[in-house]
Amino acid sequence: MSSKTPVVITTKQAKRQINHFGRSLLIYILLFMSVRYGSHALFSRFPELMFGFDEEMAVMLLRGACLLFVTLIPFTISAAFLRLDIRDYLRNPRLRMDRVIALICIGIGVNLTVTSLSTLFYFFFHTNTTVYPFLGDFTTQESLIKNIVYLVLFALIKPICDEYIFRGIIQRQLGHYGRYFGVLGSAMLYAIAQQTLMEAVPAFIVGWYLSLITLRYHSIRPAIWVHICLELFLFGLAVIPGNYLWIITIFIVLIYIFAGLFLFQKRVDTNMIRYGATEWKLWRILITSFSILLCIVLFVINVVLTLQI
């Protein structure tokens, strides 16, 4: 926000603001639920909609189209209604390269740690996860193209769109009520936008980290850089041949070493403002807003549907 005198709003006004981006988030979740659970039935009944592609390729293209649609239309409309100038959050903070590397190493290290811990859920839950059998298969032109499309979708389009949505719009709007509340609130909403519990836990922690970066530099560009590099790293893990896994092991060890050194040398400022973090009234307003309540219900439905009983 600007340096102007803070504007006092009522609970009703706050909920109206939250519901505006909340409705866009609801569209986001519903679209991806539809793709996950309805694409097979849709393409089986109307194969012409695949435009000659096989189902795996068609689903990826559909996911990309849904992501671009919800970013460019519902959330852009929400930003305009909320009077959020996203261009201000797209500025280049001009970080030194060593600091960029530090942010990336810490982000990858955080994701690896929390993902490893989240696998403990497998002892209690058996979760249906989306599998892409073509990953790492470059033996045919078709599989090569699928790998390229996957890389563009998940390591470029999705990080940019997600940062625009969750850090550029949601975090910024919630940050008007409390700066650190915006950090935690956007991380929570990023988690419930996922479709499985196994995805939600890492998403919350990584989203928290990306939100801290955005708050620190008042720009979503560093978060986009970290998010893209994280997805590139995960893509590398998925496609590297088994006999070269020792390279990944060495790389992971180096990531942890560099992340530890950067934190030890305090090259990353982690002294963040906590204003609003534990303000129960703000959390009550957020959680009881009608659109957010529906998003939470859809998340619970997603979790139940992905559990293998």
N, C-alpha and C positions, 0 to 999 in steps of 0.2 A: 504494500500500500504506500501511498505518498506520505509526505510529512504533515499533511493537513490534520486538523483535530479529528480524533476518531469519531465515527458516526455511531450513535447508540441505536440499536434496532431491537425490536421485540422478538420474542420466541417465535411468533407466527411468521414474522418476516424472515427470520433465519431459516425456518423450515421451508418456506417458499423458495428461498435461494438454493437450499440443499436439494429440494425436490426437482429443481430445474436440471441440475447435472445428474441427479439421481435417476430421472426418467431416461436420460441418455445411457447411463450405466445399465439400466434395466434392458434397454434395447441391445446393448453390447452382449449381455449375458444370454438373453433369449436367442439372439442370432447364432451364437456359438453352440448353444444347446440344440438348436434346430439342425445345425450342420452335423453335430456329433450323432444325434439320434434319428435324424430324418433323411440324411443325404442318401443312404443306401436305398431306402424305400422310394425316394424321389427319382433317383437315377435308374432304378429297376423298372419303374413305371413309365418314365419318360427318358429313355436312353439318348434321345436326340439332344438333350440338354448338356450332355458331356462333350458335344462338338467333336466327336472322334477320339477323345482322350479316354484312357482307362479310368476306373473309379478313383484310384489313389491320386492321380494327377488332377482329376476334376474336383475332388474334395479340397485339395490344397489351393487350387485356383479360387474355389468358392470361399474358402476361409480368408484368402487375401482380399477378395472383393468385399466381403462383409466388414473386414477390418478397415479398409479404406473408406467404405461408405459411412460407418459409424463415426469415424474420426472426422471426415470432411463435412458431414452434414449435421447429425444430432449434436455432437459435442462442439462443433464450431458455432452452431446456433446458441447453445448454452453459454459459450464464452461471450458471445455478443450480448445476450440478455443480461449476463452478470457483469458486463462492461470490463472484461478482462482483456487487456492488451497483450496478447501472447507474443507479439514481436519483441516486447521488452524482455521476455523470458527466453528468447532465442539469441540473445546477444552473446558474443564470444568473450569469455572471461580472461582469455589470453594467459593460460596457465603454462608454467614451465614444463618441459617434457618430463623431467623427473617426477613432478607432482602428478602428471597424468598417468605415468607408469605406476606410481604408488597407488592411486585410486583404483586402477584396473587390477593390480595384484591383490589388493585387499578385497575387492569385490569378488574376484574369482575364489579367493581363499574362504571368504564368508559363505559363498554358495556351496563350495565343496564340503565344508564342515556341516552346514545345516542339512544338506541333502543326505550326507552320510548318517546323520542322527535321525532324519525323518524315515530312513529305511527301517528303523526299529518298529514303525507302525505295522510292518508286515507280520510281526509276531502276533498282532492282535486283529488286523484287518487284511483281507485279500482284495486288492483293488484292481479293477479293470483299467488299464492304461492304454493310450493310443500307441500302436506299434507301426513303425515305418520300415518294413523289411528290405526296402531298396537301399537304405542308407549304407554307404561304403561299397556298394556294388557299382563298379564302373566298367563292367564287361560289355555292356550293350549301349547303343545310342539312347535307347529309351530310358534305361536306368540312370545314365549320365545326366540326361535332361531333368529327370526327377530330382536328382541330388542338387542340381543347380537351382531349380525352382524352390526346393526346400530351403536351401541356403539363403536365397533372396528373401523368402517369406519370413523365416524365423530369425535370421541374423541381420536383417536390414529393415524390412517394412514393419515387422511387429515391434522391435525395440523403439523405433522412431514414433510410431503411433501410440504405443503404450506410455512412453514418456510424455508425449503431448497431452494425452488424456489424464493420466494419473498424477503426474508431477506438474505439468503446465496448467491444467485447469482445476482438477479436484484439490490438489495440495494447496494451490494458490488461493482458491476460494475458502477452504477450511482454515488456511493460515490467517485470514482476516479476523477470525474469532480467537485465535491463539496460535502463535508461530509453531510451537512444538506440537500442538494439537493437530495442525495441518500435516505434520510429519507422520504422526501415528495414525491419524484418521485416514489419510490416503493409503498408507501401508495396509491398514485393515481392509479397506475397500478393494485394493489390488488383490488381496488374498481371497476374498469371497468371489471375485470375478473368475477365479480358477474353477476347473471342473472336477477336480479330485482333491482329497485331503492330502495326498502325497505332493501335489503341486502347490497347494495353499500354504503349507508350512514354510517351504523355502521362499515362496513369493512374498510372504509377510516380512521375513527377515531381510531379504534382498531389497524389497520395496522400501523398508525402513532405511536401509543404507543409502539407496538412491535418493530418497527424500531428504536425508541429511546433506548429501552432496548438493542437491538443488537449493536447499535453504542456505548453505554456506556460500555458494557462489551466485545466488540469485539468477540462475540460468539453468535450463534443462540440457544444455549442450554437454557438460561433463557427464551427466547421468546417461545421456545417449551414447557417448563414447564408451563408458563402462559397460552398459547393457549390450552394445554390439560386440565388444570384445569378449564378454562373457558367453554370448551365444555362439561366437566363432569357436571359442574354446570347447564348448559342449558339442558342437558339430564335429570338431576334430576328434574328440573322445569317441563319438559314434561311428566315425568312418575309418579310423586308423586300423589297419590289419592287426590281428591278434599277435603275430610274431614281432610287432613293433611296439607293443604295449610298454616295454621298458623305457621307451622314449617319453611316453606320457607320464610314467612314474617319476622319472627324473625331473620332468617339467613341473609336475605337481609339487615335488619337494622344493624346487627352486622358487615356485610361487609363494609357498609358505615362508621360506627364508626371507625373500624380498619383502613380503608383507610385514613380517615381524620386524625387519630392520627399519622399514619406513615408519612403522608405528613407534618404534623405540627412539628413532631420531626426531620424531614429532614433525615429520614433513607433511602430515595431514592434520589439519586443525579439527579436533573432535570436541572442542568446547562449544557446545550448542546451547542455545537458549531453551529453557524448559517451560516457558510460559504456555499455559493451557494444557499441559500434558495430563494432569490429574484433575482437571476441572470437570466434575461429574455432570454439571448442568449442560456443558457442551456435548458430552458423550450421550446424555439422555436425549438431547435435541436431535443429534445425528441418528441414533439408533431408532428413535420413534418416528422419524420422518417416513411418510408412507412409502415412498419409492425405495428407500434404503431398507426398510422392513421387508419389502417384497424381494429385494436382491438377496437378503439373508435367507429368506424362505427358499428361493431358487438354489442357493448354494447348498442348503441342507438336502434338497431334492437331488441335486447333482451327486453329492456324497453318497446318498443312499443308493442311487441308481448305479454307481460305479463299484459298490461293494459286491463281492462275490460271496454269497451266503453258502 
